[in-house]
Amino acid sequence: MNELRLVASFDQEERCIEALKHLLELKIRPRVFSPIPCERIIDLLYEKRSRVRGWVLGGGIFGALSGFALTLGTSYEWSLRVGGKPIASIPAYLIIVFELMILCGGLAGVSGFFMNTRMPVIDPFPGYDGHFSGDHFGVVVVCEESATERLETLFKEAGADQVEREAIVAPPQHAIA
């Protein structure tokens, strides 16, 4: 079976949301282009909670444990005994632990942001049209050739201005000679 890309264009937000609801009922995950930030579309398509905070927590815990391991390991490896005090002085090490916790938590947060948003986007957005940035909403669905008629009628019943079919072209395979 060949896969096709259907690109539907809507001039009103309500019509686009209606089509998205029907697609989500069919368990189809579309790509949506919007000329304005639309909270209702975001609520329909995306998770409510961000997973980035889990990355920050993991990075912070890793940084704190690394800070303790670094300071305690250094003290015991090159011990400097001063006046009968213990080799490991936890209150003095908390500064280094805090700094590493913040550093690793921040780096993990940035990494988690890029991973969860799939940035940077190397490939262009397939199905994008310039008027999706101006005055129209766009919905792009990849489907089997047998399902295109049903999805086209779904889009037209929802009020799509136009529905276009695009063939998905596979990238060329390079053979090593």
C-alpha positions as a Markdown table, in Angstrom:
| # | Residue | x | y | z |
|---|---|---|---|---|
| 1 | Met | 0.0 | 0.0 | 0.0 |
| 2 | Asn | 1.1 | 3.5 | -0.8 |
| 3 | Glu | 1.0 | 6.2 | 1.8 |
| 4 | Leu | -0.4 | 9.6 | 1.0 |
| 5 | Arg | -0.3 | 12.9 | 2.8 |
| 6 | Leu | -3.6 | 14.8 | 3.1 |
| 7 | Val | -3.4 | 18.5 | 3.7 |
| 8 | Ala | -6.6 | 20.3 | 4.7 |
| 9 | Ser | -6.9 | 24.0 | 5.0 |
| 10 | Phe | -9.5 | 25.7 | 7.3 |
| 11 | Asp | -10.3 | 29.4 | 7.4 |
| 12 | Gln | -11.9 | 29.2 | 10.9 |
| 13 | Glu | -10.5 | 27.9 | 14.1 |
| 14 | Glu | -13.8 | 26.2 | 15.1 |
| 15 | Arg | -13.9 | 24.1 | 11.9 |
| 16 | Cys | -10.3 | 23.1 | 12.4 |
| 17 | Ile | -11.0 | 22.0 | 16.0 |
| 18 | Glu | -14.0 | 20.0 | 14.9 |
| 19 | Ala | -11.9 | 18.1 | 12.3 |
| 20 | Leu | -9.2 | 17.5 | 15.0 |
| 21 | Lys | -11.8 | 16.0 | 17.3 |
| 22 | His | -13.0 | 13.6 | 14.7 |
| 23 | Leu | -9.4 | 12.6 | 13.8 |
| 24 | Leu | -8.6 | 12.0 | 17.5 |
| 25 | Glu | -11.7 | 9.8 | 17.8 |
| 26 | Leu | -10.3 | 7.7 | 15.0 |
| 27 | Lys | -6.9 | 7.6 | 16.8 |
| 28 | Ile | -5.2 | 9.5 | 14.1 |
| 29 | Arg | -2.4 | 12.0 | 15.2 |
| 30 | Pro | -2.3 | 14.9 | 12.8 |
| 31 | Arg | 0.2 | 17.7 | 12.5 |
| 32 | Val | -1.4 | 21.1 | 12.8 |
| 33 | Phe | -0.3 | 24.5 | 11.5 |
| 34 | Ser | -1.9 | 27.6 | 13.1 |
| 35 | Pro | -1.5 | 31.3 | 12.2 |
| 36 | Ile | -2.1 | 32.2 | 15.9 |
| 37 | Pro | -1.4 | 30.5 | 19.2 |
| 38 | Cys | -4.6 | 28.5 | 19.9 |
| 39 | Glu | -5.1 | 27.1 | 23.4 |
| 40 | Arg | -7.9 | 24.8 | 22.4 |
| 41 | Ile | -5.8 | 23.1 | 19.7 |
| 42 | Ile | -2.9 | 22.7 | 22.1 |
| 43 | Asp | -5.2 | 21.2 | 24.8 |
| 44 | Leu | -6.5 | 18.7 | 22.2 |
| 45 | Leu | -3.2 | 17.6 | 20.9 |
| 46 | Tyr | -0.7 | 17.8 | 23.6 |
| 47 | Glu | -0.1 | 16.4 | 27.1 |
| 48 | Lys | -1.2 | 18.6 | 30.0 |
| 49 | Arg | 2.0 | 18.2 | 32.0 |
| 50 | Ser | 5.5 | 18.7 | 30.8 |
| 51 | Arg | 8.0 | 15.9 | 31.1 |
| 52 | Val | 10.9 | 18.4 | 31.4 |
| 53 | Arg | 10.5 | 18.7 | 35.1 |
| 54 | Gly | 11.4 | 15.0 | 35.4 |
| 55 | Trp | 14.6 | 15.7 | 33.5 |
| 56 | Val | 15.4 | 18.6 | 35.9 |
| 57 | Leu | 14.8 | 16.4 | 38.9 |
| 58 | Gly | 16.9 | 13.6 | 37.6 |
| 59 | Gly | 19.7 | 16.0 | 36.7 |
| 60 | Gly | 19.5 | 17.7 | 40.1 |
| 61 | Ile | 19.7 | 14.4 | 42.0 |
| 62 | Phe | 22.6 | 13.3 | 39.8 |
| 63 | Gly | 24.4 | 16.6 | 40.4 |
| 64 | Ala | 24.0 | 16.4 | 44.2 |
| 65 | Leu | 25.2 | 12.8 | 44.3 |
| 66 | Ser | 28.1 | 13.7 | 42.0 |
| 67 | Gly | 29.0 | 16.6 | 44.3 |
| 68 | Phe | 29.0 | 14.4 | 47.4 |
| 69 | Ala | 31.1 | 11.8 | 45.6 |
| 70 | Leu | 33.5 | 14.3 | 44.3 |
| 71 | Thr | 34.1 | 16.1 | 47.6 |
| 72 | Leu | 34.1 | 13.1 | 49.8 |
| 73 | Gly | 36.2 | 11.1 | 47.4 |
| 74 | Thr | 38.8 | 13.9 | 47.1 |
| 75 | Ser | 39.0 | 14.3 | 50.9 |
| 76 | Tyr | 39.5 | 10.6 | 51.5 |
| 77 | Glu | 42.0 | 10.1 | 48.6 |
| 78 | Trp | 44.2 | 13.1 | 49.7 |
| 79 | Ser | 43.4 | 13.4 | 53.3 |
| 80 | Leu | 44.5 | 16.5 | 55.2 |
| 81 | Arg | 44.2 | 16.0 | 58.9 |
| 82 | Val | 43.9 | 19.3 | 60.8 |
| 83 | Gly | 43.6 | 19.5 | 64.5 |
| 84 | Gly | 41.9 | 16.1 | 65.0 |
| 85 | Lys | 38.8 | 17.2 | 62.9 |
| 86 | Pro | 37.1 | 14.6 | 60.7 |
| 87 | Ile | 38.4 | 14.3 | 57.2 |
| 88 | Ala | 35.0 | 14.8 | 55.6 |
| 89 | Ser | 33.4 | 18.1 | 56.6 |
| 90 | Ile | 29.9 | 18.0 | 55.2 |
| 91 | Pro | 28.9 | 21.7 | 55.9 |
| 92 | Ala | 31.8 | 22.9 | 53.8 |
| 93 | Tyr | 30.9 | 20.5 | 51.0 |
| 94 | Leu | 27.3 | 21.6 | 50.7 |
| 95 | Ile | 28.4 | 24.6 | 48.6 |
| 96 | Ile | 30.0 | 22.4 | 45.9 |
| 97 | Val | 27.0 | 19.9 | 46.1 |
| 98 | Phe | 24.6 | 22.8 | 45.6 |
| 99 | Glu | 26.5 | 24.2 | 42.7 |
| 100 | Leu | 26.7 | 20.8 | 40.9 |
| 101 | Met | 23.0 | 20.2 | 41.6 |
| 102 | Ile | 22.0 | 23.4 | 40.0 |
| 103 | Leu | 24.4 | 23.0 | 37.1 |
| 104 | Cys | 23.4 | 19.4 | 36.3 |
| 105 | Gly | 19.7 | 20.2 | 36.8 |
| 106 | Gly | 19.8 | 23.1 | 34.4 |
| 107 | Leu | 21.7 | 21.2 | 31.8 |
| 108 | Ala | 19.3 | 18.3 | 32.1 |
| 109 | Gly | 16.4 | 20.7 | 31.8 |
| 110 | Val | 17.7 | 22.2 | 28.6 |
| 111 | Ser | 18.4 | 18.7 | 27.2 |
| 112 | Gly | 14.9 | 17.5 | 28.2 |
| 113 | Phe | 13.4 | 20.5 | 26.5 |
| 114 | Phe | 15.2 | 19.8 | 23.3 |
| 115 | Met | 14.4 | 16.0 | 23.5 |
| 116 | Asn | 10.7 | 16.5 | 24.2 |
| 117 | Thr | 10.1 | 19.2 | 21.6 |
| 118 | Arg | 12.2 | 17.3 | 19.1 |
| 119 | Met | 14.3 | 20.3 | 18.4 |
| 120 | Pro | 16.2 | 21.2 | 16.3 |
| 121 | Val | 14.0 | 20.2 | 13.4 |
| 122 | Ile | 16.4 | 18.9 | 10.7 |
| 123 | Asp | 13.8 | 18.1 | 8.1 |
| 124 | Pro | 11.3 | 20.7 | 6.9 |
| 125 | Phe | 7.6 | 20.3 | 7.8 |
| 126 | Pro | 6.0 | 18.2 | 5.2 |
| 127 | Gly | 2.6 | 19.5 | 4.0 |
| 128 | Tyr | 3.3 | 23.1 | 5.2 |
| 129 | Asp | 1.9 | 25.9 | 3.0 |
| 130 | Gly | 2.7 | 29.6 | 3.4 |
| 131 | His | -0.9 | 30.6 | 4.0 |
| 132 | Phe | -0.9 | 28.6 | 7.2 |
| 133 | Ser | 1.1 | 31.4 | 8.7 |
| 134 | Gly | -1.2 | 34.1 | 7.5 |
| 135 | Asp | -4.9 | 33.4 | 7.7 |
| 136 | His | -5.6 | 29.7 | 7.5 |
| 137 | Phe | -5.3 | 26.6 | 9.8 |
| 138 | Gly | -3.7 | 23.5 | 8.3 |
| 139 | Val | -4.1 | 19.9 | 9.3 |
| 140 | Val | -1.8 | 17.3 | 7.8 |
| 141 | Val | -2.4 | 13.6 | 8.0 |
| 142 | Val | -0.4 | 10.7 | 6.7 |
| 143 | Cys | -2.6 | 7.7 | 5.8 |
| 144 | Glu | -2.9 | 4.7 | 3.6 |
| 145 | Glu | -4.3 | 5.2 | 0.1 |
| 146 | Ser | -7.4 | 3.2 | 1.0 |
| 147 | Ala | -8.3 | 5.6 | 3.8 |
| 148 | Thr | -8.0 | 8.9 | 1.9 |
| 149 | Glu | -11.6 | 9.0 | 0.6 |
| 150 | Arg | -12.9 | 8.7 | 4.1 |
| 151 | Leu | -10.6 | 11.3 | 5.6 |
| 152 | Glu | -11.3 | 13.7 | 2.7 |
| 153 | Thr | -15.0 | 13.5 | 3.4 |
| 154 | Leu | -14.3 | 14.0 | 7.1 |
| 155 | Phe | -12.4 | 17.2 | 6.4 |
| 156 | Lys | -15.0 | 18.5 | 4.0 |
| 157 | Glu | -17.8 | 17.8 | 6.4 |
| 158 | Ala | -15.9 | 19.7 | 9.1 |
| 159 | Gly | -15.7 | 22.7 | 6.7 |
| 160 | Ala | -12.3 | 22.5 | 5.0 |
| 161 | Asp | -11.7 | 25.1 | 2.3 |
| 162 | Gln | -9.5 | 22.7 | 0.4 |
| 163 | Val | -8.1 | 19.2 | 0.8 |
| 164 | Glu | -5.0 | 18.2 | -1.2 |
| 165 | Arg | -3.4 | 14.9 | -1.7 |
| 166 | Glu | 0.4 | 14.7 | -1.8 |
| 167 | Ala | 2.4 | 11.6 | -2.6 |
| 168 | Ile | 5.1 | 10.7 | -0.1 |
| 169 | Val | 8.4 | 10.4 | -1.9 |
| 170 | Ala | 11.0 | 8.2 | -0.3 |
| 171 | Pro | 14.5 | 9.6 | -0.1 |
| 172 | Pro | 16.9 | 8.2 | -2.7 |
| 173 | Gln | 18.9 | 5.2 | -1.7 |
| 174 | His | 22.6 | 5.6 | -2.3 |
| 175 | Ala | 24.5 | 2.5 | -3.2 |
| 176 | Ile | 28.2 | 2.2 | -2.6 |
| 177 | Ala | 29.9 | 1.0 | -5.7 |
